[in-house]
Structures are given as C-alpha cells and as structure tokens.
Amino acid sequence: MSSNNVEVFIPMSEGNTNGLPGTTSDNLKMSPEGAVLSFHNICYRVKIKSGFLPCRKPVEKEILSNINGIMKPGLNAILGPTGGGKSSLLDVLAARKDPHGLSGDVLINGSPRPANFKCNSGYVVQDDVVMGTLTVRENLQFSAALRLPTTMSNSEKNGRINKVIQELGLDKVADSKVGTQFIRGVSGGERKRTSIGMELITDPSILFLDEPTTGLDSSTANAVLLLLKRMSKQGRTIIFSIHQPRYSIFKLFDSLTLLASGRLMFHGPAQEALGYFASAGYHCESYNNPADFFLDVINGDSSAVVLNREENCEDTMTVNSSKRDKPLIEKFAEFYVDSSYYRETKAELSQVSGNQKKKKTTVFKEVTYATSFCHQLRWVSKRSFKNLLGNPQASIAQLIVTTILGLVIGAIYFGLKHDSTGIQNRAGVLFFLTTNQCFSSVSAVELFVVEKKLFIHEYISGYYRVSSYFFGKLLSDLLPMRMLPSIIFTCIIYFMLGLKPTADAFFIMIFTLMMVAYAASSMGLAIAAGQSVVSVATLLMTITFVFMMIFSGLLVNLTTIASWLSWLQYFSIPRYGFTALQHNEFLGQNFCPGLNSTANLTCVFAICTGEEHLINQGIDLSLWGLWKNHVALACMIVIFLTIAYLKLLFLKKYS
C-alpha cells in the first residue's frame, strides 16, 4: 500500500465509507489507525456591538488566537476556564462555526475536510436534543432511517441499532420513552448515551462532544467518560470540551488541550501536563485534582500560585524579569511557545502539511444527503405524528376545550330567532367564531420555536433538508390540529344555534373556519420561525390579531372608514372570515316574517332581509362576493408559509 494512504479503522461497519479523505472501502476494515485531525494557525474573530446605539461601529473581539495542534485516536480533551474558547475551538474543528472571521486550516488525515464532513462526523451537543416523546429505540431508528444509505436493508439498519444499544448499555431502557417535562423518562446518563447513540448510527471515525458531563452527577459523568474511553480504544478519535472534571475522569484523557482567553496554554499528552507545569514552576499539591490545579494556576487564584511565586528559582517562568509585568495568561502562552511540546507539535504539523501537497483528494462541492426528499418527508411526518400522540397534554386538551367552548356558545346563542335580535346575535356569534379561530391558532407558534435546537442540530448533521422538515411538520402537526377543532366546533354549534338549514351552508362554514385557522396559523409560523422564545412570538401574534379585529367589520362599519385608512382592512384575516360567514348565513334569510301584520309594521323602517344587512355592511351579494374571501385567505396562507420557510432556510445555523 502506498505510504500516502492513511488507513482508518471503523469498528462497527466494515463496508461503510464515511466520506472522510484518505479512506476507502478496503482500508476501513482492519486498520489499527483511526482518523487524525490536525489544525493549523486557527484564528477566530467576531464583531460584537458596543452599546445600544446603532451608529456605533461593532468592536472586533478575538476568540481564538493562533491555535495549532493534532488530535489522534483516543480521548482528546479541551479544557479551560469559562469563556476560554473551548466550545469555539470544538465547533471550529467540527465545521460548525460561522466561517466569517475564521482563518486557518483543519485537516483530516492530512487532507482538507469535505463539504459533507458535518454529516459524516458525529457531534453531541451540550443539551441533549432528542425527541422526548419517543423511545430510545425510536430515536435511533429515526437517525438510522435518515442518515444511513437507502441501499442498506431494514434488517441491516436494525442490526446497527441493536449493536449501538448494546454497546451503550441501553438494553433495559431501549423501549422506554426518553422523557419530557410532562413525561417521566430515562435517567440523565441514559439520555446522554441516547444522544451519543444518535451520532454512532453512522459509525463516524471522529466524534465531537460539547461538555458531555453537563447536568450529570459525578458518578454518572464518570460512567459516560468510561464509555467514551472504551469507544476510543476501538479506533475512534473522540474530541470533547469539558469543564472541571474529577480526577477519575482526568486520568482517562489521552491528549489535553488547555485554553485560556483564546490562547493555547498546553497541548500534548494529558499525563505529562503536571510535569509541564512543574517545569514552569507550579507544583500540584498533594490530593489536589490536576484539572482543578490547572484552572487555578491559569486564573491565578490558587494557593499553589502564591507559594510558587515565593519559592521558585530564577530560571522559572514566574520570576523571569522579562515576563514579570505581563499578564499570567500571556506568560503561559509564551512559555508554551518556548516549550518542547510546541516544537514537536509544529514539526508533526509540518509533516502533515507536506503530505497534503503530495495528495490529490476529491473535495465534495456540496452536502450530499443519504436519502431522498420523499423518504425524509415520510420519516419527519411519522415522527411528528408520534410526537403529537405521545404528548396529549396539548392536543387532547385543545380538543376538550374546543368541545366545552362549543357547548357554552351553543347554550348562549341557542335557537336564534328570525327578527332584529336574530341579526345581531348571528353577527355576534359569527364574529366570535372567526376571532376564536385566530386566537386559538396562537399555539402554532410552538411548532418551530420549541424544536429550534433539535432542527438546527439535525439539519447540520445531514438528517434532512429544510423543505422535508417544513412540509413534514405541516402535514403531521399543523393540518390535523387546525382541521379537527374547526369540524368539532361547527358540528356542535351549527344545529344548536339553528343556522341556515342547508347542507351547502354547513360545509361552507366548516371550510371557512378551517381557512381562517390555517391563515392565522401560517401567520404565526411566519412570525415565530427563527424565534427562540415562545412568549415573544405569542405576544407579537396577539397584538397583530387585536389590530386585525378592528378591521373585521363588526366593531366598525368598514364603509365609514376614511379612505387613507381603509386599505388596512385587506390585511385582516378575521375580516375575510367574518365576511364569508355573513354571506353564507344571511343571504336568502328573512327577518321580518308576517310583514303585513300590525305588530311588525316597525320592520318597514328596519333591516328585514339578509341581503339588506349584507348591503349595509358593504358586502358583495354575488357568488364571487363569497369565494373571493377564500381566495384571499388562500393567498395569505401561501405568502405566510413562504415567509416561514425562507426564515427557516436562512436561519443562522452556526454558533
């Protein structure tokens, strides 16, 4: 075999090529050597706003400064104080950081990362983004269905799933729900292992983890790291950021990268870090956790720092006269540059860069998905529908509230009469039905807001296209949850109120209420897409609907509004629904029965027919006067859904 070829060992799937440079189906089988990730002169700067005034220019802040290193198969820990740049470096290496302001090279086996590296490597986020209403097995099945190629049979995929479950020790909870704030599920450690399992489905040779011990007790955190250690011994390159691990966890590390203020303090074998700090004049006290000791020394708040300043020799870093007045972090950064660890790393990186020039690798021009649009649509819809059924607190509660509200309204307006009071009551109940459809659609804002983190993670990881996710959520969640309340509400109140007794009027009313609900929900999605806080999106929707109510046609006669304001009525969703319902109900109705009788002579001077009421409201009596409202609602649905889709498409998906 040519010396230029780098062999990669992937233990779970012998025939799986993961798209990493330097790997072929032949050298994935028995090689003891995993993927090697090297990073060269990484610098990352961001622009932050200085103050609230828009006229002020943003200030550029340096997050990472000239970071060099190499990560080999094993446990590679990135350690440092809060705000030191751990997560930023991890995201840069995993190709999940905004490329603006980023410079430097990241190589895999001496070759540039392919464009679909994010899809083929594993990345476990700090917050476990898994669907809590599904079981552990169902979550893994979703990952396997969308990330494994369609050429694999279902039996092969199930075999991969069972192997991951066994490897992660999830056999006992495989068919238990992960859990939500309403549903009791698996433990924190089992939830974390489920998140790891979602990434292991593709059998990546490189696995990234952001703070894998966050939210776990010390014992569970230790168990998770032992699991990662076993996986690293199989040939995986595991890179993770971690904050203040206990000693039993620290001694598992193969490589340690210490960061502070975006500067490299140390990069090398983890077990040699204590000797390195000792050479700098800082000796770890007995029974002190090395990880805590490193952070204390870097922050300058350790008792060991004070003691060493008094006792160190003149050739140590702390008493060097040329460095005495410099900040401690800058001293450590310069001391590392002068160390043998830095020189060895630079020599190794130079060799890697030299090999890169000799290689000819094919770099993917665009991200490629393992499955088709229709396949992704089916699985996203299936999962969303399961989530809907598995979280009945929202769906069933909405149907129950709709039923109770329908009975209450039916009792209040029971048996509408054909007189002047019948006109007022009919207009009132139709207005209520329209506005109720709008305000009950406020819950649609949660459709994309609640799952924002889940969507971003799965999209970046190559689970599905934005279009597949968008239409899958609409088909499985939005459509049924807006259709059923409209049907239930109409069926309850229509006959209790004694509205127009014709079949076509009944179905037109159902259709109108559905169109109003879809238009209002679509507007909610357009407002909420990309938002992170449900309350903000809900407030914006409520304010918008209150404003639309003014121009609905009941609170003010639209024919009396000044011309310079009347154009606002065309943006009112309730106005189209209310107009259509009035046209459907009042046309052909007579509210002055027995006009020739003495008791009803007063009706001569009042509105006696439905047509007169419609004309008084400025409503067109023609058939087009009814259906143009539905056309307008359909256009608003298309426009709002397009806005929501574009906001998802162009949503900032980098950290």
GUZA-880294 format. One record per residue (C-alpha): x, y, z. Coordinates in steps of 0.001 Angstrom, whole numbers, padded with zeros to 6 digits, always signed. Each point is the difference from the previous one (the first is absolute). Layout:
N
XYZ/...
This chain:
655
+000000+000000+000000/+001233+003489-000806/+001473+001980+002833/-002279+002893-000891/-003115-001939+000871/-001231+000386+003568/-001979-002922+001326/-003062+000559+002169/-001519-002565+002327/-003754+000093+000547/-001024-002851+002271/-003735-000382-000524/-000360-000082-003768/+002669-001492-002190/-001443+001166-003271/-001004+003511+000966/+001880+002840-001652/-000633+003179+001869/+001230+002531-002520/+003153+000918+001915/+003096+000659-002094/+002492-002783-000269/-002535-002794+000621/-001132-002755-002287/-002179-003048+000439/+003126-002166+000144/+001938+001814+002676/-002979+000410+002333/+000088-003619+001096/+002934-000993+002138/+002121+003111+000396/+001057+000728+003586/+000335+003679-000836/-002941+002400+000160/-000603+003425-001501/+002543+002672+000946/-001260+003577+000254/+002517+002827-000126/-000597+003736+000260/+002407+002644-001222/+000105+003674+001041/-003651+000209+001010/-001136+003562+000649/-003579+001034+000605/-001313+003530+000410/-003559+001226+000417/-001549+003444-000141/-002061+000964+003027/-002154+003055+000515/+001312+002612+002399/-003043+001502+001672/-003572+000373-001211/+000486+002897-002402/-000201-001166-003641/+002488+002648-001109/+002829-001592+001973/+002265-002264-001974/+000291-003598+001197/+003190-000912+001826/+002040-002983-001176/+000776-002539+002713/+002565-002757-000335/-001410-003347+001163/+002850-002286-001139/+003566+001058-000727/+002479-002094-001986/-001099-003431+001240/+001976-002993-001274/-000304-003654+000902/-000745-003539-001012/-002666-002441+001247/+000595-003733-000399/-002173-003037+000790/-000741+000056+003714/-001541+002414+002490/+000975+003562-000915/-001165+002453+002652/-000266+003773-000409/+000177+001581+003443/-000053+003580+001168/-001761+002613+002117/-003414+001385-000907/+000228+002221-003058/+003397-001402-000929/-001062-001162-003472/-000569-003741+000576/-003347-000238-001786/+001147+002373-002733/+003025-002174-000803/-002154-003128+000064/-002500+001566-002422/+002816+001149-002291/+001452-003513-000150/-003481-001475-000616/-000702+002532-002802/-002941+001439+001940/+001247+003508+000552/-000930+003013-002113/+002794+000249-002610/-000019+003808+000141/+003003+001130+001988/+001532-003472-000056/+003442-000750-001412/+002326-002980+000047/-000174-003593-001216/-001565-003142+001423/+001165-003240-001620/-001239-003566+000267/+002743-002552-000645/+001996+002819-001562/-002763+001015-002439/-002600+002797+000065/-003347-000828+001518/-002686-000819-002577/-003059+002228-000194/-002141-002749+001525/+002335-000503+002960/-002727+001240+002349/-002273-002784-001224/+002533-002802+000307/+001611+000893+003308/-001836-000299+003294/-000851+003018+002140/-001725-000251+003392/-001263+003396+001169/+000076+001100+003623/-003793-000027+000344/-001267-003462-000904/-002193+000770-003020/-002013-003191-000378/-003750-000397-000407/-001189-000628+003544/-003375-001458-000985/+001680-002831-001920/+001757-003038+001415/+003758-000469-000115/-000369-002507-002834/-002333+002265-001991/+002491+002876+000207/+002777-002261-001264/-002297-001316-002753/-000614+003572-001152/+003738+000666-000202/+000622-003267-001834/-002853+000536-002462/+001257+003432-001074/+003787-000214+000347/+000709-003495-001286/-000151-000591-003770/-003160-001441-001513/+002095-002850-001430/+000116-001486+003502/-002881-002327+000752/-002258+000477+003014/+001483-003091+001625/+003505+001458-000330/-001162+003308+001481/-001714-001779+002881/+003171-001981+000581/+001969+003253+000187/-002561+001414+002454/+000138-003081+002230/+003788+000104+000001/+000027+003659+001057/-002523-000720+002750/+002132-002857+001254/+003229+001969-000231/-001478+002890+001991/-001622-002237+002603/-003535+001132-000819/-001565-003462-000235/-002256+000420+003043/-001388+003389-001087/-000025-000518-003765/-003805+000060-000130/-000487+002697+002641/-000836+003585-000898/+002875+002435+000339/-002254+002368+001937/-001184+003618-000035/-000999+002536+002631/-003413-001718+000084/+001090-003623-000507/+002302-001890+002336/+002749-001617-002049/+003476-001452+000218/+002749+001301+002286/+002380+002817-000909/+002852-002362-000805/-002239-002163-002198/-001247+003102-001781/+003600+001067-000656/+000839-003464-001323/-003035+000202-002284/+001358+003259-001421/+003345-001696-000580/-001760-002961-001606/-001751+002304-002483/+003451+000981-001283/+001492-003507+000120/-002608-001262-002468/+002140+001246-002896/+003050-001616+001581/+002178+003142-000187/+003752-000244+000437/-000034+003433+001699/-002430+000844+002785/-000352+003495+001489/-001694+000652+003343/-000743+003382+001553/+000142-000216+003807/-001170-003651+000193/-000150+000064+003821/-002251+003061+000323/-003006-000640+002221/+001275-003383+001173/+001053-000993+003495/+003636-000999+000490/-000696-003737-000107/-002090+000195-003177/+002553+002315-001610/+002738-002504+000796/-002061-002793-001586/-000489+002048-003180/+003745+000676-000301/+000799-003673+000584/-002336-000775-002879/+001801+002530-002218/+003340-001497+001066/-001109-003461-001137/-001130+001445-003310/+003317+001805-000497/+001881-003279+000485/-001901-001363-003006/+001690+002575-002234/-002233+003059+000232/+001351+003508+000327/-002113+001558+002740/+000330+003741+000539/-001933+001745+002741/-000063+003133+002088/-000360-000405+003743/-000068+002254+003032/+001609-001028+003283/-000039-003823-000178/+000721-002115+003071/+003294-001886+000231/-001448-003391-000977/-001155+001650-003240/+003196+001967-000573/+002203-003090+000140/-001981-001457-002935/+001166+002790-002346/+002546-000845-002677/+000534+003541-001262/-000557+003298+001793/-000474+003434-001537/-000045+002872+002481/-001543+003268-001154/-000358+003357+001723/-001195+003232-001596/+000306-001635-003396/+003716-000742+000496/+001612-003434+000161/+001444-000761+003429/+000927-003624-000632/-000563-002658-002660/+001399-003468+000418/-000368-003299+001896/-002343+000526+002940/+002132-001928+002499/+003014+002219-000742/-001850+003229+000784/+000962-000065+003700/+003672-000278-000900/-000395+002842-002466/-001490+002281+002662/+002709-001097+002427/+002612+001127-002521/-001769+003352-000034/+000340+000216+003753/-003446-001173+001056/-000175-003263+001968/-003350-001662+000653/-000710-000405+003693/-000645-003447+001423/-003571-001261-000361/-000840+002863-002373/-001909-000762-003182/+002340+000736-002956/-002832+001502-002057/-000925+002359+002845/+003678+000800+000501/+000467+000971-003672/-003021+002297+000033/+001057+001586+003278/+003503+000664-001282/-001287+001517-003238/-002475+002199+001888/+002680+000982+002502/-002153-000698+003034/+001650-003161+001349/+001886-000225+003273/+002596-001936-001974/+000554+003053-002161/+000816+002164+003006/+002351-002601+001491/+001820-000540-003259/+000532+003702-000513/+001986+000015+003231/+001890-003244-000453/+000771-000294-003727/+003460+000325-001391/+001134+002796-002293/-000204-002128-003129/-003718-000690+000439/-002676+001844-001871/-001476+001763+002996/+003120+001941+000981/+001376+000722-003436/+000635+003730+000073/-000910+000463-003652/-003455-001504+000624/-000732+001202+003516/-002235+002892-001051/-002016-001971-002566/-003433-001550+000686/+000184-003581+001236/-001835-001434-003018/+002404+001726-002377/+002932-001389+001972/-001346-003520-000306/-000651+000461-003728/+003602+001127-000558/+001354-002749+002238/-001871-002600-002062/+001406+001430-003265/+003490-000432+001443/-000675-003571+001153/+000976-003280-001626/-003685-000967-000285/-000620+002911-002352/+003060-000813-002120/-001011-003672-000284/-003550+000961-000958/+001222+002459-002651/+002337-002618-001445/-002803-002528-000212/-002345+002563-001558/+002644+000923-002569/+000257-003650-000971/-003784-000206-000346/-000064+003145-002146/+002791-001416-002144/-001965-003189-000609/-003025+002055-000948/+001806+001548-002957/+000781-003430-001391/-003574-001251+000293/-002720+000462-002515/-003335-000157+001726/-003514+000536-001226/-001855+002610+002014/-003790-000065-000143/-001438+003205-001413/-003275-000278+001904/-001554-001899+002856/-001452-003289-001144/-002936-001648+001772/-000239-003729+000524/-003731-000092-000790/-002480+001622-002380/-002415+002835+000718/-003028-002301+000091/+001728-002414+002391/+000920+002867+002322/-003519+001446-000221/-001540-003329+000969/+002244-000488+003042/-000275+003587+001244/-003802-000213-000322/-000026-003349+001755/+002081+001270+002911/-002033+003203+000317/-003244-001975+000081/+001407-002321+002671/+001084+003053+001962/-003528+001380-000292/-001531-003216+001317/+002679-000398+002652/-000596+003478+001391/-003790+000063+000510/+000101+002868+002486/-000116+002483-002871/-001995-001806-002690/-002704-001644+002123/-000321+003068+002224/-000639+002143-003063/-002753-002334-001214/-001606-000099+003458/+000077+003790+000314/-001483+000315-003490/-002841-002370+000889/-000800+001782+003273/+000175+003422-001634/-002295-001188-002800/-002596-001172+002522/+000205+003289+001943/-000397+002115-003141/-002814-002248-001184/-001804+000507+003308/+000443+003793-000076/-001251+000433-003574/-002381-002984+000050/-002865+000161-002526/+000715+003230-001900/-003207+001816-000952/-000941+001588-003312/-000446+003533+001246/+002165+003038+000691/+001640-001776+002951/+000779-002932-002299/+002017+002314-002256/+002051+001325+002927/+000523-003434+001538/+000964-001569-003315/+002534+002752-000698/+001348-000322+003524/+000441-003774-000028/+001563+000026-003475/+002458+002679+001141/+000819-002071+003095/+000572-003133-002073/+002418+001848-002274/+002014+001669+002746/+000023-003208+002051/+001595-001831-002938/+002684+002674-000135/+000866+000034+003687/-000138-003788+000334/+002625-000149-002742/+002516+001803+002211/+001194-003430+001166/+001433-000551-003484/+002976+002183+000938/+001384-002906+002022/+000264-002175-003107/+003442+001317-000964/+001099+001874+003137/-000004-002966+002394/+001944-002204-002410/+002413+002674-001215/+003114-001555+001569/-001031-003463-001159/-000584+001229-003555/+003326+001860-000220/+001981-002964+001313/-001688-002550-002254/+000175+002218-003069/+003724+000685+000443/+000600-003712+000604/-001619-000856-003326/-003192-001660+001217/-002270+001824-002436/-000496+003001-002229/-001748+003118+001257/-002860-000665-002416/-000489-003548+001311/-000196+001202+003584/-002293+002918-000843/-002580-001929-002003/+000232-002986+002341/-000969+002181+002955/-002860+001557-001954/-001444-003337-001089/+000208-001734+003358/-000564+002795+002477/-001469+003210-001430/-002633-001468-002325/-001724-002420+002417/+000201+002294+003037/-001716+002857-001877/-002482-002180-001877/-001475-002013+002885/-000931+002975+002250/-001755+001701-002926/-002068-003099-000757/-000850-000684+003651/-000921+003611+000700/-002258+000280-003039/-001752-003317+000595/-000860+000994+003585/-001239+003555-000442/-001537-000107-003491/-003089-001945+000976/-000230+001405+003538/-000169+003516-001421/-002377-000884-002817/+002089+001532-002777/-001013-000233-003657/-001370-003540-000419/+001738-000927-003262/+002816-002463-000571/+002071+002331-002167/-000132+002755+002658/+001144-002489+002650/+003051-001166-001958/+000872+003531-001137/+000102+001032+003653/+002365-002860+000866/+002214+000857-002958/+000047+003706+000905/+000981-000645+003611/+002739-002371-001171/+001370+002605-002403/+000021+002641+002745/+001827-002401+002340/+002589-000882-002650/+000571+003657-000898/+000410+000981+003655/+002290-002965+000689/+002084+000791-003088/+000424+003558+001214/+001071-001396+003355/+002620-002179-001663/+001273+002963-002023/+000387+002019+003213/+001398-002809+002135/+002406-001688-002436/+003500+000713+001225/-001166+001283+003393/+001463-001529+003142/-002614+001145+002528/-003625-001113-000292/-001326+002899+002081/+001441+002611-002384/-001589-001644-003042/-003313-000417+001855/-000029+003680+000981/+000638+001111-003579/-002812-002212-001279/-002474+001204+002639/+000697+003663-000752/-000391-000651-003734/-003350-001787+000445/-001364+002759+002254/+000862+002529-002688/-001622-002199-002669/-003211-000261+002066/-000589+003741-000391/-000231-000431-003762/-002065-003192+000077/-003314+001758-000734/-001875-000235+003313/+001655+002533+002283/-000138+002621-002732/-001888+000147-003280/+002706-000286-002617/-001873+002316-002404/+000389+002883+002464/+003792-000191+000383/+002022+002800-001573/+001566-000869-003333/+003551+000532+001273/-000604-002737+002631/-002439-002311-001764/+002784-001870-001808/+000999-001616+003307/-003116-002195-000119/+001570-002052-002787/+002639-001278+002451/-002571-001218+002532/-000462-003768+000174/-003173+000250+002156/-001542+002369-002544/+000113-002598-002789/-001352-002750+002228/-002742+002185+001494/-001071+001259-003430/-000159-003522-001427/-002018-001304+002979/-002449+002895-000228/-000456-000517-003736/-000576-003708+000581/-002515+000515+002848/-001958+003158-000852/-000552-000421-003731/-003621-001102-000569/-001076+000509+003617/-003166+001957+000975/-000049+001695+003415/-003446+001614-000246/-002466-002880-000312/-003649+001129-000241/+000904+003466-001268/-003692+000954-000638/-000987-000538+003656/-000424+003056+002206/+002487-001342+002552/+002837+000047-002518/-000591+003331-001782/+003159+001306+001658/+002042-002357-002160/-000738+002187-003025/+002464+002504+001405/+002575-002686+001030/+002109-002707-001725/-002340-002838-000890/+002054-002225-002293/+003456-001435+000022/+000771+001766-003268/-000733+003388+001590/+002379-000815+002856/+002748-001034-002409/-000440+003167-002072/+000119+002092+003180/+003328-001668+000830/+001350+000639-003500/+000112-003708-000895/-000360-001097-003623/-003093-002198-000466/+001380-001926-002959/+001507-003473+000235/+003426+001569-000497/-000742+002144+003050/+000171-003234+002013/+002891-001838-001605/+002339+002962-000441/+000454-000088+003785/+001200-003592-000182/+002340+000895-002860/+001427+002840+002100/+000495-002335+002972/+001689-002558-002262/+002375+002676-001308/+000840+001057+003571/+000672-003632+000938/+002426-000388-002916/+001748+003307+000751/+000380-000653+003734/+001189-003584-000494/+002533+001222-002571/+001315+002541+002504/+000207-002683+002709/+001868-002361-002334/+002469+002680-001091/+000661+000950+003627/+000782-003640+000780/+002121-000301-003125/+002112+003042+000802/+000005-000543+003758/+003474+000387+001479/+000980-003612+000517/+003486+000634+001340/+000924+000837+003565/
